[in-house]
Amino acid sequence: MPRPATNSEPQGQGDRPCRQSPPPIIVGYDGSPASHDALHWATVAAVRATAPLRIVEAFELVVYSRPSPGRVVPLQALHTARERGLSALAEGIRLQRPGLTVESVLAGGSAAEALLAEAEHARLVVNSRLQSGSAHPFTPARRPRRRAS
């Protein structure tokens, strides 16, 4: 998603300055108990920082080729179910925290790829570690900006 240009004072309608929204706090989510803890931690951090919360879930289909009885669920049905689940999760947070901007993203690919892509414009990224069951925040490194000549 393209980000707005970073001027020191962007202009809104007329000559009034408009406010840019602060960078979001990103949280990796997969439905596990550890990711619920990470989501709670990120929600509290977003409220304290008055920053948007962006919930990111990776959707990567791994296919095993062994015969199994039963029916195969169509890929689009799985994708739609995950999107609905994420939307319901975001809506629940919005109801609990009415002033908080909450977005959800179902990203294709691995969790690492999805979080790295989102981290480029994030204020903070929170992920869970399944082994310890705890949230692990980190601040994304920023590339130095080039000065105009």
Buried (B, 14 or more C-beta within 10 A) or exposed (E): EEEEEEEEEEEEEEEEEEEEEEBBBBBBBBEEEBBBBBBBBBBEBBBEBEBBBBBBBBBEEEEEEEEEEEEEEEEEEEBEEBBEBBEEBBEEBBEEBEEBBBEBBBBEEEBEEBBEBBBEBBBBBBBBEEEEBEBBBEEBEEEEEEEEE
